[in-house]
Amino acid sequence: MSSLDELLSQIPVDQIARRLGVDEQTAATAVRAALPTLVGGLEANTRDPDGATSLLSALDQHRDSPLLEGGVNVTDVDTADGDRIVSNVFGDNKDRVVQTLGRADGAGGSDLVARLLPILAPIVLTYLARQAGKSGEPGGLSDLLGGLLRSASGGTGSGGASGGLGGVLGSVLGGNGGGLGDLLGGLLGGGKR
């Protein structure tokens, strides 16, 4: 089964840090906060039939992407595509997600997160397209995304190289009232509107 640690291992944090003009620790913290949030938003979209169909279509477009072959080169990431993906995933909640993630300890602020999400989104979709295979079944995709989320919260994660990924997710998602946990709870409750 795929894990968020495996997905995280595909993310070139050093390149992202250079592209965003921050140190690697800040970039790593921002990636660890944003990645499960992005996966959670994608999972929320699979709960709505139209959202699931839209996501399957997006995965088909990323299935043959060479982005993950030989390791990701951040300069090859289409951030315009990434921005469209992020907008589709979070809809009207995009700015709120960015603001909330930007407040996570060590994540570098909202501006950094706003520039990071469009880099991560095409990488995540390419990874998911490869993991989902050619089945084209929304239920299988929902299971894959749910498994990634469970691994982030410690359900099946290996606790390997990323170490505190589950802890970072817990601190971001487990915020007190009005935090990202509430926001994603709303997203996960009914999919994209």
Phi and psi in degrees as GROMACS dihedral restraints (atoms count N, CA, C in turn):
[ dihedral_restraints ]
;  ai    aj    ak    al  type     phi  dphi    fc
    3     4     5     6     1   -72.1    20    10
    4     5     6     7     1   149.8    20    10
    6     7     8     9     1  -129.8    20    10
    7     8     9    10     1   161.8    20    10
    9    10    11    12     1   -65.5    20    10
   10    11    12    13     1   -29.5    20    10
   12    13    14    15     1   -62.1    20    10
   13    14    15    16     1   -40.7    20    10
   15    16    17    18     1   -64.4    20    10
   16    17    18    19     1   -44.0    20    10
   18    19    20    21     1   -63.0    20    10
   19    20    21    22     1   -44.1    20    10
   21    22    23    24     1   -59.4    20    10
   22    23    24    25     1   -34.5    20    10
   24    25    26    27     1   -65.7    20    10
   25    26    27    28     1   -17.3    20    10
   27    28    29    30     1   -83.6    20    10
   28    29    30    31     1   -12.5    20    10
   30    31    32    33     1   -90.2    20    10
   31    32    33    34     1   118.9    20    10
   33    34    35    36     1   -81.8    20    10
   34    35    36    37     1    84.2    20    10
   36    37    38    39     1   -58.8    20    10
   37    38    39    40     1   -38.0    20    10
   39    40    41    42     1   -62.4    20    10
   40    41    42    43     1   -42.4    20    10
   42    43    44    45     1   -66.8    20    10
   43    44    45    46     1   -40.0    20    10
   45    46    47    48     1   -63.4    20    10
   46    47    48    49     1   -42.4    20    10
   48    49    50    51     1   -58.3    20    10
   49    50    51    52     1   -46.6    20    10
   51    52    53    54     1   -63.4    20    10
   52    53    54    55     1   -43.6    20    10
   54    55    56    57     1   -63.9    20    10
   55    56    57    58     1   -37.3    20    10
   57    58    59    60     1   -90.6    20    10
   58    59    60    61     1    -6.3    20    10
   60    61    62    63     1    70.9    20    10
   61    62    63    64     1    37.6    20    10
   63    64    65    66     1  -129.5    20    10
   64    65    66    67     1   168.1    20    10
   66    67    68    69     1   -73.8    20    10
   67    68    69    70     1   161.9    20    10
   69    70    71    72     1   -63.8    20    10
   70    71    72    73     1   -35.3    20    10
   72    73    74    75     1   -63.4    20    10
   73    74    75    76     1   -43.9    20    10
   75    76    77    78     1   -63.2    20    10
   76    77    78    79     1   -44.5    20    10
   78    79    80    81     1   -62.1    20    10
   79    80    81    82     1   -43.2    20    10
   81    82    83    84     1   -62.9    20    10
   82    83    84    85     1   -42.6    20    10
   84    85    86    87     1   -65.0    20    10
   85    86    87    88     1   -42.2    20    10
   87    88    89    90     1   -64.6    20    10
   88    89    90    91     1   -42.2    20    10
   90    91    92    93     1   -62.8    20    10
   91    92    93    94     1   -44.7    20    10
   93    94    95    96     1   -65.8    20    10
   94    95    96    97     1   -27.6    20    10
   96    97    98    99     1   -81.0    20    10
   97    98    99   100     1   -41.9    20    10
   99   100   101   102     1   -76.5    20    10
  100   101   102   103     1   -36.3    20    10
  102   103   104   105     1   -59.0    20    10
  103   104   105   106     1   -53.4    20    10
  105   106   107   108     1   -66.1    20    10
  106   107   108   109     1   -28.4    20    10
  108   109   110   111     1   -67.5    20    10
  109   110   111   112     1   -42.3    20    10
  111   112   113   114     1   -63.9    20    10
  112   113   114   115     1   -45.1    20    10
  114   115   116   117     1   -62.9    20    10
  115   116   117   118     1   -40.0    20    10
  117   118   119   120     1   -62.0    20    10
  118   119   120   121     1   -40.3    20    10
  120   121   122   123     1   -65.4    20    10
  121   122   123   124     1   -40.9    20    10
  123   124   125   126     1   -62.9    20    10
  124   125   126   127     1   -42.6    20    10
  126   127   128   129     1   -62.5    20    10
  127   128   129   130     1   -39.6    20    10
  129   130   131   132     1   -60.5    20    10
  130   131   132   133     1   -38.4    20    10
  132   133   134   135     1   -67.6    20    10
  133   134   135   136     1   -26.7    20    10
  135   136   137   138     1   -72.8    20    10
  136   137   138   139     1   -14.2    20    10
  138   139   140   141     1   -78.7    20    10
  139   140   141   142     1   -14.1    20    10
  141   142   143   144     1  -105.3    20    10
  142   143   144   145     1   129.0    20    10
  144   145   146   147     1   -55.1    20    10
  145   146   147   148     1   -41.8    20    10
  147   148   149   150     1   -67.4    20    10
  148   149   150   151     1   -39.1    20    10
  150   151   152   153     1   -64.7    20    10
  151   152   153   154     1   -40.8    20    10
  153   154   155   156     1   -64.0    20    10
  154   155   156   157     1   -43.0    20    10
  156   157   158   159     1   -63.2    20    10
  157   158   159   160     1   -43.0    20    10
  159   160   161   162     1   -62.4    20    10
  160   161   162   163     1   -42.5    20    10
  162   163   164   165     1   -66.6    20    10
  163   164   165   166     1   -41.4    20    10
  165   166   167   168     1   -61.1    20    10
  166   167   168   169     1   -38.6    20    10
  168   169   170   171     1   -64.0    20    10
  169   170   171   172     1   -43.1    20    10
  171   172   173   174     1   -63.9    20    10
  172   173   174   175     1   -38.9    20    10
  174   175   176   177     1   -64.6    20    10
  175   176   177   178     1   -39.6    20    10
  177   178   179   180     1   -59.4    20    10
  178   179   180   181     1   -37.8    20    10
  180   181   182   183     1   -69.3    20    10
  181   182   183   184     1   -25.0    20    10
  183   184   185   186     1  -102.1    20    10
  184   185   186   187     1    -4.5    20    10
  186   187   188   189     1   -58.6    20    10
  187   188   189   190     1   -41.3    20    10
  189   190   191   192     1   -98.9    20    10
  190   191   192   193     1    12.4    20    10
  192   193   194   195     1   -64.0    20    10
  193   194   195   196     1   134.9    20    10
  195   196   197   198     1   -81.7    20    10
  196   197   198   199     1     7.2    20    10
  198   199   200   201     1   -54.4    20    10
  199   200   201   202     1   -38.5    20    10
  201   202   203   204     1   -92.9    20    10
  202   203   204   205     1    -5.8    20    10
  204   205   206   207     1   -74.4    20    10
  205   206   207   208     1   122.5    20    10
  207   208   209   210     1    72.8    20    10
  208   209   210   211     1    15.6    20    10
  210   211   212   213     1    93.6    20    10
  211   212   213   214     1   143.1    20    10
  213   214   215   216     1   -72.9    20    10
  214   215   216   217     1   133.2    20    10
  216   217   218   219     1  -107.8    20    10
  217   218   219   220     1   114.2    20    10
  219   220   221   222     1   -57.8    20    10
  220   221   222   223     1   -29.1    20    10
  222   223   224   225     1   -67.8    20    10
  223   224   225   226     1   -18.2    20    10
  225   226   227   228     1   -86.2    20    10
  226   227   228   229     1    -7.3    20    10
  228   229   230   231     1   -76.0    20    10
  229   230   231   232     1   128.0    20    10
  231   232   233   234     1   -84.4    20    10
  232   233   234   235     1    96.1    20    10
  234   235   236   237     1   -71.2    20    10
  235   236   237   238     1   -23.3    20    10
  237   238   239   240     1   -66.0    20    10
  238   239   240   241     1   -42.8    20    10
  240   241   242   243     1   -61.9    20    10
  241   242   243   244     1   -43.2    20    10
  243   244   245   246     1   -60.4    20    10
  244   245   246   247     1   -40.5    20    10
  246   247   248   249     1   -64.7    20    10
  247   248   249   250     1   -40.0    20    10
  249   250   251   252     1   -63.4    20    10
  250   251   252   253     1   -41.6    20    10
  252   253   254   255     1   -61.6    20    10
  253   254   255   256     1   -49.3    20    10
  255   256   257   258     1   -60.0    20    10
  256   257   258   259     1   -42.4    20    10
  258   259   260   261     1   -63.5    20    10
  259   260   261   262     1   -40.0    20    10
  261   262   263   264     1   -69.2    20    10
  262   263   264   265     1   -38.2    20    10
  264   265   266   267     1   -67.6    20    10
  265   266   267   268     1   -48.0    20    10
  267   268   269   270     1  -100.2    20    10
  268   269   270   271     1   -12.0    20    10
  270   271   272   273     1    52.0    20    10
  271   272   273   274     1  -132.2    20    10
  273   274   275   276     1   -66.8    20    10
  274   275   276   277     1   -14.0    20    10
  276   277   278   279     1   -90.2    20    10
  277   278   279   280     1     1.7    20    10
  279   280   281   282     1   -53.9    20    10
  280   281   282   283     1   -52.0    20    10
  282   283   284   285     1   -63.2    20    10
  283   284   285   286     1   -37.4    20    10
  285   286   287   288     1   -66.9    20    10
  286   287   288   289     1   -40.2    20    10
  288   289   290   291     1   -62.1    20    10
  289   290   291   292     1   -47.1    20    10
  291   292   293   294     1   -60.0    20    10
  292   293   294   295     1   -45.8    20    10
  294   295   296   297     1   -62.1    20    10
  295   296   297   298     1   -44.1    20    10
  297   298   299   300     1   -67.4    20    10
  298   299   300   301     1   -44.2    20    10
  300   301   302   303     1   -63.3    20    10
  301   302   303   304     1   -36.7    20    10
  303   304   305   306     1   -63.5    20    10
  304   305   306   307     1   -22.7    20    10
  306   307   308   309     1   -86.2    20    10
  307   308   309   310     1    -6.6    20    10
  309   310   311   312     1   -63.4    20    10
  310   311   312   313     1   138.6    20    10
  312   313   314   315     1   -52.8    20    10
  313   314   315   316     1   122.6    20    10
  315   316   317   318     1    79.5    20    10
  316   317   318   319     1     4.3    20    10
  318   319   320   321     1   -81.9    20    10
  319   320   321   322     1    -7.4    20    10
  321   322   323   324     1    90.4    20    10
  322   323   324   325     1     1.0    20    10
  324   325   326   327     1    94.5    20    10
  325   326   327   328     1   168.8    20    10
  327   328   329   330     1   -65.0    20    10
  328   329   330   331     1   -38.0    20    10
  330   331   332   333     1   -61.4    20    10
  331   332   333   334     1   -42.7    20    10
  333   334   335   336     1   -63.3    20    10
  334   335   336   337     1   -45.8    20    10
  336   337   338   339     1   -62.8    20    10
  337   338   339   340     1   -40.4    20    10
  339   340   341   342     1   -61.9    20    10
  340   341   342   343     1   -33.2    20    10
  342   343   344   345     1   -83.9    20    10
  343   344   345   346     1   -24.8    20    10
  345   346   347   348     1   -77.2    20    10
  346   347   348   349     1   -45.3    20    10
  348   349   350   351     1   -54.0    20    10
  349   350   351   352     1   -42.9    20    10
  351   352   353   354     1   -68.1    20    10
  352   353   354   355     1   -17.1    20    10
  354   355   356   357     1   -80.2    20    10
  355   356   357   358     1   -42.5    20    10
  357   358   359   360     1   -70.8    20    10
  358   359   360   361     1   -38.5    20    10
  360   361   362   363     1   -56.3    20    10
  361   362   363   364     1   -48.6    20    10
  363   364   365   366     1   -65.1    20    10
  364   365   366   367     1   -32.9    20    10
  366   367   368   369     1   -64.7    20    10
  367   368   369   370     1   -45.6    20    10
  369   370   371   372     1   -63.0    20    10
  370   371   372   373     1   -45.4    20    10
  372   373   374   375     1   -64.7    20    10
  373   374   375   376     1   -39.1    20    10
  375   376   377   378     1   -64.5    20    10
  376   377   378   379     1   -43.5    20    10
  378   379   380   381     1   -60.0    20    10
  379   380   381   382     1   -48.2    20    10
  381   382   383   384     1   -63.5    20    10
  382   383   384   385     1   -39.0    20    10
  384   385   386   387     1   -60.3    20    10
  385   386   387   388     1   -40.0    20    10
  387   388   389   390     1   -72.2    20    10
  388   389   390   391     1   -38.1    20    10
  390   391   392   393     1   -70.3    20    10
  391   392   393   394     1   -37.7    20    10
  393   394   395   396     1   -72.8    20    10
  394   395   396   397     1   -19.2    20    10
  396   397   398   399     1    67.8    20    10
  397   398   399   400     1  -152.9    20    10
  399   400   401   402     1  -104.6    20    10
  400   401   402   403     1    15.2    20    10
  402   403   404   405     1   -66.2    20    10
  403   404   405   406     1   -37.3    20    10
  405   406   407   408     1    66.5    20    10
  406   407   408   409     1    20.5    20    10
  408   409   410   411     1   -97.7    20    10
  409   410   411   412     1   120.1    20    10
  411   412   413   414     1   -58.0    20    10
  412   413   414   415     1   -36.1    20    10
  414   415   416   417     1   -63.5    20    10
  415   416   417   418     1   -41.0    20    10
  417   418   419   420     1   -65.3    20    10
  418   419   420   421     1   -37.4    20    10
  420   421   422   423     1   -66.5    20    10
  421   422   423   424     1   -42.5    20    10
  423   424   425   426     1   -61.7    20    10
  424   425   426   427     1   -40.9    20    10
  426   427   428   429     1   -63.3    20    10
  427   428   429   430     1   -42.2    20    10
  429   430   431   432     1   -61.6    20    10
  430   431   432   433     1   -48.0    20    10
  432   433   434   435     1   -65.1    20    10
  433   434   435   436     1   -41.6    20    10
  435   436   437   438     1   -61.9    20    10
  436   437   438   439     1   -39.4    20    10
  438   439   440   441     1   -64.1    20    10
  439   440   441   442     1   -39.4    20    10
  441   442   443   444     1   -63.0    20    10
  442   443   444   445     1   -41.9    20    10
  444   445   446   447     1   -67.2    20    10
  445   446   447   448     1   -40.3    20    10
  447   448   449   450     1   -63.1    20    10
  448   449   450   451     1   -38.2    20    10
  450   451   452   453     1   -66.8    20    10
  451   452   453   454     1   -31.8    20    10
  453   454   455   456     1   -69.4    20    10
  454   455   456   457     1   -33.5    20    10
  456   457   458   459     1   -89.7    20    10
  457   458   459   460     1     5.5    20    10
  459   460   461   462     1    98.3    20    10
  460   461   462   463     1     1.0    20    10
  462   463   464   465     1   -63.6    20    10
  463   464   465   466     1   -48.4    20    10
  465   466   467   468     1  -134.5    20    10
  466   467   468   469     1     8.8    20    10
  468   469   470   471     1   -67.3    20    10
  469   470   471   472     1   153.8    20    10
  471   472   473   474     1   -87.5    20    10
  472   473   474   475     1   -16.0    20    10
  474   475   476   477     1    66.3    20    10
  475   476   477   478     1    23.0    20    10
  477   478   479   480     1   -71.0    20    10
  478   479   480   481     1  -130.1    20    10
  480   481   482   483     1   -57.2    20    10
  481   482   483   484     1   -32.4    20    10
  483   484   485   486     1   -80.3    20    10
  484   485   486   487     1   -10.4    20    10
  486   487   488   489     1    58.1    20    10
  487   488   489   490     1   -91.4    20    10
  489   490   491   492     1   -88.9    20    10
  490   491   492   493     1    23.0    20    10
  492   493   494   495     1   -57.2    20    10
  493   494   495   496     1   -46.3    20    10
  495   496   497   498     1   -62.2    20    10
  496   497   498   499     1   -39.4    20    10
  498   499   500   501     1   -66.3    20    10
  499   500   501   502     1   -40.8    20    10
  501   502   503   504     1   -64.5    20    10
  502   503   504   505     1   -43.9    20    10
  504   505   506   507     1   -59.9    20    10
  505   506   507   508     1   -44.4    20    10
  507   508   509   510     1   -60.5    20    10
  508   509   510   511     1   -41.0    20    10
  510   511   512   513     1   -70.5    20    10
  511   512   513   514     1   -33.9    20    10
  513   514   515   516     1   -75.6    20    10
  514   515   516   517     1   -47.1    20    10
  516   517   518   519     1   -80.2    20    10
  517   518   519   520     1   -22.2    20    10
  519   520   521   522     1   -93.4    20    10
  520   521   522   523     1    16.8    20    10
  522   523   524   525     1   -58.4    20    10
  523   524   525   526     1   158.6    20    10
  525   526   527   528     1   -73.0    20    10
  526   527   528   529     1   165.7    20    10
  528   529   530   531     1   -21.9    20    10
  529   530   531   532     1   132.4    20    10
  531   532   533   534     1    82.9    20    10
  532   533   534   535     1     1.7    20    10
  534   535   536   537     1   -82.3    20    10
  535   536   537   538     1  -173.1    20    10
  537   538   539   540     1   -64.3    20    10
  538   539   540   541     1   -30.8    20    10
  540   541   542   543     1   -59.0    20    10
  541   542   543   544     1   -43.6    20    10
  543   544   545   546     1   -65.0    20    10
  544   545   546   547     1   -43.3    20    10
  546   547   548   549     1   -62.4    20    10
  547   548   549   550     1   -50.0    20    10
  549   550   551   552     1   -67.6    20    10
  550   551   552   553     1   -31.4    20    10
  552   553   554   555     1   -58.1    20    10
  553   554   555   556     1   -41.9    20    10
  555   556   557   558     1   -66.1    20    10
  556   557   558   559     1   -43.0    20    10
  558   559   560   561     1   -64.1    20    10
  559   560   561   562     1   -45.5    20    10
  561   562   563   564     1   -70.3    20    10
  562   563   564   565     1   -21.3    20    10
  564   565   566   567     1   -71.5    20    10
  565   566   567   568     1   -26.6    20    10
  567   568   569   570     1  -150.0    20    10
  568   569   570   571     1     8.3    20    10
  570   571   572   573     1    73.3    20    10
  571   572   573   574     1  -175.2    20    10
  573   574   575   576     1   -70.5    20    10
  574   575   576   577     1   141.6    20    10
